[in-house]
């Protein structure tokens, strides 16, 4: 991926030197993080549900002595990569939404380490990258990229870019009012139906990520040979069925929240090939 050619976004908050600690003496220890990781895998890494579990009213954010956030997002290559990809998503979605008569309001992206406080509650690195509609921010611990490579077997720049673009896809859903509609409907559903609705929402974010990839490749020539395969491999690697198998459990489609590997690949590919928001209506599709 020719990401070094891209414009860098300035909508970055670098909180990697900021430590999150509870005011009541309770500390998020290794055992708790392990438990959260297991739950996240079993649930398909659904950040919304995990954040609800983690939300603690007594949590405070403090900075440890001698620590602090780095000077800026361009202080290392990974952070520079994130800024470049985010900048390209901004350029793409500004154009795509303008063609539909809408104004794009870009999200801010927060880099953090281990844990972070958001408007959705306390987020742990164990849940992976997530988007919080309450503050319209994307949250990423860069250690997830290493996990994507080493643990999930999905290396490559475009695999990492897909992850960022997927979370920005949730921001698009928020701007278009889709997230609110899903939230209202979910409140009236049982667990199985709520999970099925969540799957369609996540698959649409995958398709939106593909829409970005389409424009990045066709209009700005950022994609190189093999990049599409990297992105599709990443989508397959974090399918709910594969995650459940990795966790040593049974594949339980009724508990999926993000979709199977095949579903995620199909919708990401659809966005990549067609490049239009209207082709990403997973909610109306007979085949999610």
C-alpha positions, 0 to 999 in steps of 0.5 A: 500500500502506498500510504506514505503518499497520502495526506496526514489527518490532524484529527488524532489524539495521542493518549499513549502515555496516559494511564487510566486508573480507578479512584477506589483502589480497584486496578485492572490487573492481568487476570481481569484483562485475560478474562476480558480477552476471553469474553471478547473472543467468545463474543466476537470482539463486540466492543459495545457489550464489553464496554458496558461490562467495563463501565465504572463510575469511579474511574478517573484518568491520571498521568503517571509521574514522568509519563506523558503522550508523545509529541504527536502522531508522526513520532513513529511509523505506525502512528504516521500510518494511522494518520495517513489512512485516516486522512485518506478516509476523510478525503474519500467520505467528504467526496462520497457524502458530498455527492449525496448532498451531505456534509462529512464531519470526520471523527477523531481517532484516539491512540491509547495503550492498555485502557482508555476512557471514552464516552462509552465507558472504560475501554480495554485493549483486549476488545480491539479497536472500537468506535464510540458514537457518544463522542464520535471517536475511533479508539485504537491500541496500536498493539492490535496491529501486531496481534492481527499479524502474529496471532490472527495471521493477517499481516500487511498495511492494507489489512491494518488499513481495513481495521481503521476503515471499518471503525470509520464505517461505524462513524458513517452509520452514526452520521447517517442515522443508521446507528440510532435506528439500530439502537432503538430497534435492538432495545425491543429485541431478544438476545438472538435477534439483537445479535443478528441485527448487530451482525448486519450493522457490522457487515455494513461497516465492512462494506463501507470500509470496502467503499473507502478502499475502492476510492483509495485504489481507483482515484488515488492509486494507493493500492498495490498488488496483493493489497486486496488479498491482505484486506480480505484475509484480515476480514476472514481472520476476525470472523465470529466463527473463526474466533469461536474456533480459536477460543476452543469452543463450538461455533454458535451462529446465534451468538455472532455479533460481527458475522462469519468469515465468509460474510465479512469477506463478501461484504468487504469485497462488495464495497471494494468492487462497487464503491457505492454506499447504496450497495451496502444495505445489509439490512435489506439483504436476504443474505447477510 
